[in-house]
Amino acid sequence: MNPPSPVSGQEPAESVAAPSAASFFLLRDAESAIDALAGLSSTVRLYHRGAVIYRQGESGAHFYQLLSGRVRIYIAMASGTERVLSYAEPGATFGESACFDEKPYYTTAVAVRQSEVRVIARDAVFRAARDSPEVLREVIRALVRKQRQLAMHVDAERLCARDRAILLLNSLVEAYGDHVAGSRGVRLHLGLSIEELASMVGVTRVTMSRELSDLVRRGTVAKEGLDIIVLDPGALRQAASRLGV
């Protein structure tokens, strides 16, 4: 295990970085990504909370794009536990690998809220790619992002629980943080429970609650309901950069 990373008081704080396209932990795409794939399929399905969209081990000739709601994407481990790879937000695609390599899905996708999902057939992508390189670009970009996501999860396995919490918070802040008026703080207003945050980095709810409470005591973050306010995003980013993930 690596020693816990320092988070406050040791280096000058910096302003928060400009938002990135998405966090590997919470996949989201802009409306342009939805528009780029909109012409490929008119099939939209409604999944209620808890409904399975596809299961690990199933075969399929389709992948999916979330239009509304939220979807949990996870690997079922031999121990019977779930290893969450990410949550999908509107615009994000999932299930691409099984669609294009014609192997079974290596994940399961479950709606955690009522969700509208566009179902896109493999053949539709191939037909559209002949005339619209933008379609192929979006699919390739999604596949590469999933490859990087898996590499990040493998690398993060060596981290202690506190460092995993730091990695997660910094990733979410850089992608989705909203500046708090009149301060250098950044608010995460994502509606994520402690249990959902814990599942993103492979720790228990109790462990994530303990690590967040420790960060609150250190003055690094504050909690307001489900919102997390990072009081010193520069220090958090510096601590995350030392993790080597």
N, C-alpha and C positions, 0 to 999 in steps of 0.2 A: 504494500500500500504506500502511496505517496503521502508525505506529511500534508496536513491541511494548508491551503493557500491563505496568506494574509489578505484581508479585504479592505482595511481602512487605516488611514493615518500615516502611511509610510511613503507615499508618493503624491505629488500634486494631482488633484483630480482634473480630469479632462471633460469637455462637453461630450454628450452622447453622440455616437456615430450616426451618420445618415442612415435611415432605415434600409435594410437589404430587402431583396425580393420576398424572402420567406425564411422561416426557421425550419431546420430539419425536424424539429419536434412537433411543429404545428404547421402543416403544409397549407399554403394559401396562394392563390394566383389572382392577378388583376382581371378586370372585366375583359381586357383584350384577349386573354387566354381562353375565356369562355367563348368569345366571339369567333376566335380562330377555329374552334372545333364544332361550332354550332351547326354548321351545314352538313356534318357527317351523319347525324342521326336525329330523327324526330321522336325517338323512343325515350320517354322520361318516366321513371318509376318512382312511386312514393313509398318510402320505408318508414314505418313507425319505430319509435324508440325500442331498441333491443332486437330489431329485425336483422337477420344475417343477409348480407348482400352476396357474398360468396364465402366458401369455406376452404381452408387450407387442405390441399390434396385433391380438390376438384379440378377438372379440366374446363377450359372455356375459350371461346373464340372472340371474347369481348373484353374491353376495359371500360372504365367508368369515370365520369366527371361529376363532381358534386356541384349542384346548383344552389342548394340551400341546406342548412342544418350542419351537422358535424358527424364524422365517421371515425371510429377507432380501428386502427390497422395493427394487427399483432400476430406474433408467431406463437402457436401452442407448443410448449416445451414438453419433453418426455416426462418431466416431473409432475405434469398436470397444471403448471402455472402458465400465465400469459406473459410474454415479453412484448410490450408495446413498442412498435417502431415509430409511430407518429399518430397524430390526429389529423384528419383532412378537414379543411375548411372550404367554403365556396370557391370554385375555380380550380381546385386541385384535382388531379387525375390519380387513379390508383388501379392496380390490377394489370398494368401494362405488360409486365414480364411474361406472365402466363399466356397472355394474348398473342405475343409475337414469337416466343420461342416454342410454343405448342407443348409446353410442359405444365404440370399441375401448378395451381396457385401455391406459393410458399407462405402466404399469409392468409388470415381471415379478416374480413371487413364487416363491422357491425355498426349500425346507426346508433348513436348515443343521444340523438335528438331526432325528431321527425325530420326526414331528409328527402329532398328531391334529387334524383340521380339520373344523369343522361347515360344511356347504354350505347357504346360505340363498337361496332363490329370491325374486326381486323381487315376484312376485305374493303370496307368503306374507306379506311385510311389509305390502303394501297391504291385504290382508284383515285382518290383525291390528290394524293402526293404527285401524280403525274402532271397535274395542272397547277397545283398550289404548294410550292416548297414550304410555305409558312406552316402548313399542317404537319409536314414531316419534321420541321424544326421543333414544334411544340412537343411532339411525341418523343423525339430524341432527347430534348432538354429534360423532360420528365424522367426518362430512363436513367440518364446520367445522374440526376439529382438523387434517385433512389440508390444508385451504386455508392455515391458519396455518403448518403445517409447510413447505409450498412457499415461502411468503413468507420464512420464516426462512432457508431454504437460499439463496434468491436474495440476501438481504441479507448473508449470511455469505461470499459469493463475494469481497467486497472485502477481507476480512480476511487478514492474513498467517498463516502456518502456526502460529506460537505462539499467536496470539489465537484461532484456530480450536480449538486444543487446550484453551485456557482455557474457551472457550464450551462445549465438549463436556463437560469434567469438571464444570463448575459445574452444568450441566443434569442430569447423571446423579446428582451428589451431592444436589441438592435433591429429586430424585424418589425415589432409591433408597438414599441413604447410611445406613449404620448407625453410630451413635456408638460410638467405641472407649472402653471402660471406663477410667476414670482419666485421661482426657486430653480435649482439645477436638477431637481428630482424628475423622475420619469415614471408614469403610471402604466401598469399592465392591467387593462380592463378586458379580460378574455373570457371571464366566466368559467374558469377552470378550478375544480375542487382540489384540495390537498391530495386526495387519492389519485386524481388524474395527473397532477404534477409528478407524484411519486412514480406512477406507472411509466412515465416517459423516460425515466433514467434507471429503472430497475431496482427501486428501493421500496420499502414498505411505507404505508401511510404514516405510521408512527415515526419512522425515521425521518421522512420529509418534514413532518410537523416539528420534530425536534430541531432539525437543521434550520428551518425558517425562523423558529423561535430564537435560536442562537444569533442569527443574522439581525433580528429585531433588537436583541439585547446589545449587540455591537453597534447599533445605529446605522447599519447598512441599508436596511429596508424597513418599511412600515406596512401594516396590514389594515385594510378597510373592507370588511366583508370578504368577498372573493377577489377584490382588487389587491395588487401588490404594488407599493410605491418604492422604487429604488431611489434612495436618497442621494447616493453618490455613484452615478452610473460610470464615471471615469474610473474610480477605484475598482468597481466590479469588473470592468473590462480589462483592467490591468491584471487582476487576479486570474481571470479566465485565460488571458494570453499566456500565462506561465504554465498552464496545464498541458500544453503541447498537443491539443486535440483539434 
